[in-house]
Amino acid sequence: MHLLIFGLGYSARYSLEYLGPHIDSVAATTRSEDKAERMEEKGIVPILFDGMEKSDAIVEALGVATHILVSAAPDGDGDPVLRLHGPDIVQAASGGPLKWIGYFSTVGVYGDTGGEWVDETAPCRPSSERSGWRLAAEEGWRRVGTDAGVATAILRLAGIYGPGRNHFVNLQAGTARRVMKPDQVFNRIHVDDIAAVVERAAVTAADGIYNVTDDEPAASEAAIAYAAELMGVPVPDGIPFDQAELSPMAKSFYADNKRIRNARIKSELDVELAYPSYREGLKALWQDEVWRGDAEDRDEASPKFKRG
């Protein structure tokens, strides 16, 4: 496997660790020269890419890449990789080694279902501008995959938690708030389970749309209370939603209420979730004393990578 990663963020770094035994080479984009130096120390070929101009280094990397993982986010102008290098990907795949493209999207593309269950066949009605950008990017990557004749997996991620990014961190910082909105649930996924899905999808060249979420949508206040109990600290008082002072972005998270089915990652990718609900995930983070994370979880230039 010769892997090219666009945007070496949190989930991509953990995925890289799981993909390590399959990898012969890996290149990844970054905006920072300092981060590029640290990536190089990890055995990763860094590519400086700001999303504003085409990169000759990306064109070169596409010539040898067998697998592409995309975690770079779109904006109001669209997906920067597609905008600048979409045709290059199609051209590189023509007679080239490219076998698979994986794209990190979000379950936010489904919009609000009033708490009803949805699977990958459900219509997408994004209720936020950001989710609309994601849906447009999904469609763009699927077109590129079709034009290139390459299997393309759209991985719709639920709310991500793991080392360094969890309720324990917020409780310790005093920023955890139990906002109470009746019947509201959230979908979530541990970063290790994301990585397991990516590993299976890449190795099997999975093609299609996959919801990457755990088995149990649940209220945010319940997960915060459970984390506080594990931590042995007082459970924060509940704040009614209509009295909570929330930023526009925070309010947008409460605009959608849905329950996401994950059967496809199990039936097609044979993934067995290590953390089927927030209880197993939070308990493991606490008991294994990894909830704080480390420098790698706070610095996206320090990837978790072990070559096999």
Beta strands, then each sheet from edge to edge (+ up, - down):
strand 1: 2-6
strand 2: 25-30
strand 3: 45-48
strand 4: 67-70
strand 5: 100-106
strand 6: 117-118
strand 7: 151-157
strand 8: 159-161
strand 9: 178-180
strand 10: 188-190
strand 11: 208-212
strand 12: 238-240
strand 13: 259-260
sheet 1: 3+ 2+ 1+ 4+ 5+ 7+ 11+
sheet 2: 6+ 13+
sheet 3: 8+ 10+
sheet 4: 9+ 12+
end
